[in-house]
Amino acid sequence: MSTVLTTRLWFPDPRTAKQGGEFDGLVAIGGDLSVPRLLLAYRNGIFPWTDNPITWWSPDPRAIFELDRFHVSGSLARVLRKCVFEVTVDRAFRKVVDGCAAPAPGRESTWISPRFIEAYSRLHKKGHAHSVECWRGGQLVGGIYGVSIGGFFAGESMFHRVSNASKAALYHLIQHLRRSGFVLLDIQSTTPITRQLGAISIPREEYLRRLAQAVTMNCAFQEPMECVKPLNR
């Protein structure tokens, strides 16, 4: 049986997560999606995945991007060189989350429920969640959002409405994190797209060690962002 959370603000050790089967990585059930609980979860390498019931997870292995090893494909490099998109930070957080939650080809539904949208919007208002937006012709065409603690950023989801917009948002997020001194970008689990871009999986124990160091750092996420040409091209 998984730990059932109550109103007490705590989490079990993520190393106690279930192993194998459908619930591989499940740490606990219940609790709430308040700002203090969400921040405590991320500080401990745990994240929520469903809201009915609320479930908390810490998979092993854990997927990350090494900030200096993002792979820029030829097509993405051309988009970046031409500055096809206007890139901004925190200009339209709620719209980015709504875009990530919206149905798309091959994705008829997502885990991002109205309850999650409200929870992460509260995190954003408190300065703990951020978005990177890509615009074209004044229209939001892609973006990514996540949670920031110290030198750690948890990428939650990204979306695109035109080709390469989400990849460009991720690229600019990574460059922004590098300039700001961040050291760890968590993406929870890999997908074919993120693997193409250089995402890797590391043992949970290594992830927790790096996380513990990252969250103690004094890094500020809010900085001006502008379209920049790709590095090392």
GIWO-V948815 format. One record per pair of residues at least 4 apart in sequence whose ideal C-beta (glycine too) atoms are under 6 Angstrom apart, sorted by the first residue. I is the first residue (numbers start at 1). J is the second residue. Records with the same first field share a line. If there is no record, write none. Layout:
I = J + J
//
This chain:
2 = 26 + 28 + 29
3 = 12 + 28
4 = 29 + 30
5 = 28 + 30 + 31
9 = 36
11 = 44 + 46
12 = 16 + 28
14 = 27 + 45 + 46 + 58
17 = 25 + 26 + 27 + 58
18 = 23 + 26
20 = 24
25 = 57 + 58 + 59
26 = 57
27 = 46 + 56 + 58
28 = 56
29 = 53 + 55
30 = 54
31 = 37 + 54
32 = 37
33 = 119
35 = 122 + 123 + 126
41 = 46
42 = 147 + 149 + 154
43 = 215
45 = 58 + 208 + 211
46 = 56 + 58
47 = 57
48 = 54 + 56
49 = 55 + 57 + 111
50 = 55
51 = 113 + 115
60 = 204
61 = 201 + 202 + 203
62 = 202 + 204 + 207
63 = 187 + 188 + 189 + 190 + 199 + 201
64 = 185 + 186
65 = 185 + 199
67 = 174 + 177 + 178 + 185
69 = 198
70 = 174 + 198
71 = 197 + 198
72 = 76 + 77 + 230
76 = 164 + 167
77 = 230 + 233
79 = 84 + 164 + 168
80 = 230
81 = 229
83 = 227
85 = 134 + 136 + 168
86 = 135
87 = 134 + 172 + 225 + 227
88 = 133
89 = 132 + 225
90 = 130 + 131
91 = 133
92 = 96 + 133 + 140
93 = 124 + 131
94 = 121
95 = 140
96 = 131 + 133 + 143 + 145
97 = 117 + 120 + 145
99 = 159
100 = 112 + 157 + 159
101 = 110 + 112
103 = 108
112 = 116
120 = 129
123 = 128 + 129
124 = 129
129 = 147
130 = 148 + 221
131 = 143 + 145
132 = 143 + 144 + 169 + 172 + 173
133 = 140 + 143
134 = 141 + 142 + 165 + 168 + 169
135 = 140
136 = 141
141 = 161 + 162 + 165
142 = 160 + 165 + 166 + 169
143 = 169
144 = 158 + 169 + 170 + 173
145 = 156
146 = 153 + 154 + 155 + 156
147 = 154
148 = 153 + 221
149 = 215
150 = 214 + 215 + 216 + 217 + 219
151 = 182 + 183 + 214 + 217 + 219
152 = 184 + 214 + 215
153 = 177 + 182 + 185
154 = 186
155 = 187
158 = 166
159 = 166
160 = 165 + 166
164 = 168
176 = 225
177 = 182
180 = 219 + 223
181 = 219
182 = 219
183 = 214
184 = 210 + 214
187 = 199
190 = 194 + 195 + 199
194 = 199
195 = 199
202 = 206 + 207
207 = 211
//
